[in-house]
Amino acid sequence: MNVLTAAEVCLLFVGDAEKNSQTAALRHTARLRNWLVLDVNLIHAEHGPWFGGAMPGSTNGCGIFAGGEAKEFFARCDAEGIYLAATLDQLLSANGVRSIFLMSEAPNLFVDNIRSFAHAHGFEFRAGLPDVASGTTVESSRSLVRDFAARLSPENAVLLLIDFQNDFCAAKGVTGRTGASMRMIDAAVRGTRELLRSARENGVFVVHVRAEYGKSWRSPSSPYRFPVEGRREPAVWTASACDMSANRWFEEDETEVCRTGTWGAEFVEGLRPEPGEAVITKHRFGAFAGTGLDQLLRARSLSSLIVAGVTTNCCVETTAREAVMREFSLIVVEDCVGVKDHLADLHRATLEALGTYFGLVRPASDIIAEWARPSLDGGKRSER
């Protein structure tokens, strides 16, 4: 299959693209092939695309707008390409685009920024015309995986294990030392060991997510305990959740969990990575923020996440919501996520919300049973 028969192409025309027979023919081909066409008008943005007359929403400001045909759009963008680099991903993903062809001359910085955007988000980028005779192949994009079996297929799925670390799960960790009952977390750890064993046997890609907190990573959005009174929990976890005028600060050694280089930050027994499994380190609640997880999964063409971890209503929920916003299908393993027992109502509320708006919520037994079924060709599932 050559480029001009692939369905996952975006033709990007910048400025007053040269009007000639070749350009007209390409636009005609785009309509026939259901390609996406984006015409970009570069506008003056002295202070970038977020200020002054270039600000999105302003008259003649930056934006992406529908054109006259279903797959034709036009955009106004700063000459550096900053606005498109920040906003183009959803349009391309929604239309199944895998390859971007820049069809006209553009400022060097614009080209560099769009190229960097494409590479970071898993798109092929070329400056120049498609070569009809090149024979270049383009990997087909995966459509949204909706049914349970397809979401679990090793071709589509990743098992994402979130924060199974000593400080959160072990009796001698920070959470365990508080004396709070952790039967739900203990059960989630046991269940996830069986789930992980089955995933490995069936060639499912595994990503271990670990939290590392501490002074080096601290910011207003990073987890850091602040004391509060009159609540079920003795502390809140970000500066935004704390009225600093009414509360004292904890001492340094009281505040942090999963500090870099400590036993508490290590993975709990039985849920440690094996060779060939990825490890993502996060410094915020969600596993996507500043970690490269999105790029890792796109590079492997994985489209669905099977999520287990702690805690249900915080890091698991944040990651699950982020995943769906990034176009992944979602399964949350209901008996492989957990919280401290006295917060069980938050666990239940999170699972109900995720199951209503974001993904499937299923027990580990259903997943393991599906993986145990013979493949369609009767062969054993194999590693990717």
C-alpha positions in Angstrom: 0.0 0.0 0.0 1.5 3.4 -0.9 0.9 6.7 0.7 -1.8 7.8 -1.6 -4.0 4.8 -0.9 -3.7 5.2 2.9 -6.7 6.7 4.7 -4.7 8.3 7.5 -3.3 11.4 5.8 -3.4 15.1 6.6 -2.4 17.6 3.9 -1.2 20.8 5.6 -1.3 23.9 3.4 0.3 27.1 4.9 -0.4 30.6 3.8 -1.2 31.3 0.1 -0.2 27.8 -1.1 0.8 27.8 -4.7 -2.3 27.3 -6.9 -1.3 24.8 -9.7 -2.5 21.7 -11.3 -0.6 19.5 -8.8 -2.1 21.2 -5.8 -5.6 21.0 -7.3 -5.1 17.3 -8.0 -4.0 16.6 -4.5 -7.0 18.4 -3.0 -9.2 16.4 -5.3 -7.5 13.2 -4.3 -7.9 14.2 -0.6 -11.7 14.4 -1.1 -11.8 11.0 -2.8 -9.6 9.3 -0.2 -11.3 11.0 2.8 -8.1 12.6 3.8 -8.0 15.6 6.2 -7.0 18.9 4.6 -6.0 21.8 6.8 -5.3 25.3 5.4 -3.3 27.5 7.8 -3.2 31.2 7.8 -0.3 32.6 9.7 -1.1 35.7 11.8 1.0 38.3 13.6 1.4 37.3 17.3 4.0 39.6 18.8 3.7 38.1 22.2 2.6 34.6 21.2 -0.8 33.0 20.5 -2.3 33.5 24.0 -2.2 37.3 24.2 -3.7 40.3 22.5 -5.3 40.1 19.0 -3.9 36.6 18.5 -5.6 35.2 21.5 -8.1 32.4 20.8 -11.6 33.7 20.8 -10.5 37.2 19.7 -11.7 38.5 16.3 -9.2 37.0 13.8 -7.4 35.3 16.7 -5.9 31.8 16.7 -8.3 28.9 16.2 -9.2 25.8 14.2 -12.4 25.9 12.3 -14.6 23.6 10.1 -14.4 24.2 6.4 -17.0 23.6 3.7 -16.4 19.8 3.4 -16.5 17.2 6.2 -12.7 16.7 6.3 -11.6 20.2 5.4 -10.6 22.7 8.1 -8.8 26.0 8.3 -6.8 27.5 11.1 -5.3 30.8 12.2 -1.9 30.3 13.9 1.1 32.2 15.0 4.1 32.1 12.6 6.0 29.9 15.0 3.4 27.2 15.0 3.0 27.3 18.8 -0.8 27.3 18.7 -1.1 24.3 16.4 1.5 22.3 18.3 -0.7 22.8 21.4 -4.1 22.0 19.9 -3.8 19.9 16.8 -3.6 16.5 18.4 -7.3 16.0 19.1 -8.3 16.9 15.5 -5.8 14.5 14.0 -6.6 11.7 16.4 -10.4 12.0 15.9 -9.9 11.7 12.2 -7.6 8.7 12.3 -4.6 10.7 10.9 -1.2 9.0 11.1 0.9 11.1 8.6 1.1 14.8 8.1 2.4 16.2 4.8 3.4 19.9 4.8 2.4 21.0 1.3 3.9 24.5 1.0 6.7 26.7 2.2 6.5 27.8 5.8 8.8 29.6 8.3 11.6 27.4 9.6 10.5 27.7 13.2 6.9 26.7 12.2 8.2 23.6 10.4 10.5 22.7 13.4 7.6 23.1 15.9 5.1 21.0 13.9 7.8 18.4 13.2 8.5 18.2 17.0 4.8 18.0 17.8 4.3 15.2 15.3 7.2 13.1 16.6 6.2 13.6 20.2 2.6 12.5 19.5 3.4 9.5 17.3 2.6 11.1 13.8 4.7 10.7 10.7 5.8 14.2 9.4 7.1 15.1 6.0 7.8 18.5 4.5 7.0 18.0 0.8 4.6 16.4 -1.6 3.6 12.7 -1.2 5.3 10.6 -3.8 2.7 8.5 -5.6 5.3 6.0 -6.8 7.3 5.8 -3.5 5.5 2.7 -2.3 5.9 4.1 1.3 3.6 2.4 3.7 1.8 4.0 6.6 0.8 2.0 9.6 -2.9 1.8 10.0 -4.3 3.6 13.0 -6.4 1.7 15.5 -10.0 2.6 15.7 -11.7 3.0 19.1 -11.8 -0.4 20.7 -15.2 -0.7 22.3 -15.9 -4.4 23.1 -14.5 -6.2 26.1 -12.6 -8.9 24.3 -10.9 -6.5 21.9 -9.8 -4.2 24.7 -8.1 -7.2 26.4 -6.3 -8.4 23.3 -2.5 -8.2 23.6 -2.5 -6.3 20.3 -4.4 -3.5 21.9 -3.9 -3.6 25.6 -1.5 -2.5 28.3 -1.8 -3.5 31.9 -1.1 -0.3 33.9 -0.1 -0.9 37.6 -0.3 2.3 39.6 1.7 3.0 42.8 2.0 -0.5 44.2 4.8 0.7 46.5 5.7 -0.1 50.1 4.7 3.3 51.5 1.1 2.8 50.1 0.7 -1.0 50.4 3.1 -2.5 53.0 2.3 -2.7 56.8 5.6 -1.0 57.6 5.1 1.8 55.0 3.9 5.3 55.7 0.2 4.4 55.3 0.4 1.2 57.2 2.2 2.8 60.2 -0.7 5.1 60.8 -2.7 2.2 62.1 -5.5 2.6 59.5 -7.1 -0.6 58.4 -5.9 -1.6 54.9 -7.8 -4.8 54.2 -9.0 -3.4 50.8 -5.5 -2.5 49.7 -4.2 -5.9 50.8 -6.9 -7.6 48.8 -6.0 -5.4 45.7 -2.4 -6.3 46.0 -3.2 -10.1 46.2 -5.6 -9.8 43.2 -3.2 -7.9 41.1 -0.5 -10.5 41.6 -2.8 -13.0 39.9 -3.8 -10.5 37.2 -0.1 -9.7 36.5 0.7 -13.4 36.3 -2.0 -13.9 33.7 -1.0 -10.8 31.7 2.6 -12.1 31.5 1.5 -15.5 30.4 -0.6 -14.0 27.6 1.9 -11.6 26.3 0.2 -8.4 27.4 2.5 -5.4 27.7 2.9 -4.3 31.3 3.8 -0.8 32.6 4.6 -0.2 36.3 3.9 3.3 37.5 5.7 4.5 40.6 5.4 7.7 42.5 8.5 9.6 43.6 7.8 12.6 45.7 10.1 14.9 47.7 11.6 18.3 47.8 13.2 18.1 44.4 9.8 17.6 42.7 7.6 19.9 44.9 5.3 22.4 43.3 1.7 23.6 44.0 0.3 20.5 42.2 2.7 17.9 43.6 1.5 15.6 46.5 2.6 17.0 49.8 0.7 16.6 53.1 -0.8 19.5 54.9 -2.5 19.1 58.2 -6.2 19.7 58.6 -8.7 19.4 61.5 -12.2 18.0 61.6 -11.8 15.7 58.6 -11.7 11.9 58.3 -8.1 12.2 57.0 -5.6 14.2 59.1 -4.1 15.8 56.0 -4.8 17.1 52.6 -2.4 16.4 49.7 -1.8 19.6 47.8 -1.4 23.3 48.6 -4.5 24.0 46.6 -6.5 21.8 49.0 -5.2 23.6 52.1 -6.0 27.0 53.6 -2.5 28.0 54.5 -3.6 30.8 56.8 -5.3 28.3 59.1 -2.9 25.4 59.2 0.7 24.8 60.3 3.2 23.1 58.1 4.3 19.6 58.9 7.9 19.1 59.6 9.9 17.9 56.6 10.1 14.3 57.7 6.4 14.2 58.3 5.3 15.2 54.9 6.6 13.0 52.2 5.8 9.5 51.1 7.7 7.6 48.4 10.8 9.7 48.7 13.3 9.1 46.0 15.8 6.4 46.9 13.9 5.1 50.0 12.5 1.6 50.8 9.0 3.2 50.8 9.3 4.1 47.1 10.2 0.6 46.1 7.6 -1.7 44.5 5.8 -4.0 46.9 6.7 -7.7 47.0 5.2 -9.7 44.1 4.5 -6.7 41.9 8.0 -5.8 40.8 9.0 -5.3 37.2 10.5 -8.1 35.1 12.8 -7.5 32.0 10.8 -6.2 29.1 8.3 -4.4 31.3 8.3 -0.6 31.3 8.6 1.6 34.4 7.1 5.1 34.5 8.0 7.5 37.3 5.5 10.2 38.1 5.7 13.2 40.4 2.0 14.1 40.3 -1.2 12.1 41.0 -1.8 11.2 37.3 0.5 8.8 35.4 0.4 10.9 32.2 1.6 14.3 33.6 5.2 14.8 32.5 6.1 11.1 32.2 6.1 10.1 28.5 3.5 7.4 29.1 1.3 8.7 26.3 4.2 8.6 23.8 5.3 5.1 25.0 1.8 3.6 24.4 1.4 5.4 21.1 4.8 4.1 19.9 3.5 0.5 20.5 0.1 1.3 18.9 -1.7 0.3 22.1 -5.2 1.6 22.4 -6.7 0.3 25.6 -5.7 0.5 29.3 -6.3 -2.1 31.9 -5.8 -0.2 35.2 -5.1 -1.5 38.7 -3.6 0.3 41.6 -3.9 2.6 44.6 -5.6 4.7 45.6 -8.9 4.3 43.8 -10.2 7.9 44.2 -6.9 9.7 43.7 -4.0 8.4 41.5 -6.1 5.7 39.8 -9.0 8.0 39.1 -6.8 10.8 37.8 -5.0 8.4 35.5 -8.2 6.8 34.2 -9.8 10.1 33.4 -6.6 11.3 31.7 -6.4 8.1 29.6 -9.9 8.6 28.1 -9.2 12.2 27.4 -6.2 11.0 25.4 -8.4 8.7 23.3 -7.6 5.4 25.0 -10.3 2.8 25.8 -10.4 1.9 29.5 -11.0 -1.0 31.8 -10.7 -0.5 35.6 -10.2 -3.7 37.5 -12.6 -3.2 40.4 -11.1 -5.7 42.8 -7.5 -4.7 42.0 -7.9 -1.1 43.1 -8.4 0.0 46.7 -8.2 2.6 49.5 -7.9 2.6 53.2 -11.0 0.9 54.6 -12.5 4.0 56.2 -12.6 5.6 52.8 -14.5 2.8 51.1 -17.4 5.1 50.2 -15.0 7.2 48.0 -13.8 4.0 46.4 -17.4 3.0 45.5 -18.2 6.5 44.2 -15.2 6.6 42.0 -16.0 3.2 40.4 -19.5 4.3 39.8 -18.4 7.5 38.1 -15.7 5.8 36.0 -18.2 3.1 34.9 -20.8 5.7 34.0 -18.6 8.2 32.1 -15.2 6.8 31.3 -14.8 3.0 30.9 -15.7 -0.5 31.8 -15.4 -1.6 35.4 -14.8 -5.4 35.7 -13.5 -7.9 38.2 -10.1 -9.5 37.6 -11.8 -12.9 37.2 -13.5 -11.7 34.0 -10.3 -10.5 32.5 -8.3 -13.6 33.4 -11.1 -15.8 32.0 -11.1 -13.8 28.7 -7.3 -14.2 28.4 -7.6 -17.9 29.0 -9.9 -18.3 26.0 -8.2 -19.7 22.8 -7.3 -17.1 20.2 -9.4 -17.0 17.0 -6.8 -19.0 15.1 -6.6 -21.6 17.8 -3.0 -20.8 18.7 -1.5 -19.6 22.0 -1.3 -15.9 22.6 2.3 -14.8 22.1 4.5 -11.8 23.2 4.4 -8.8 21.0 
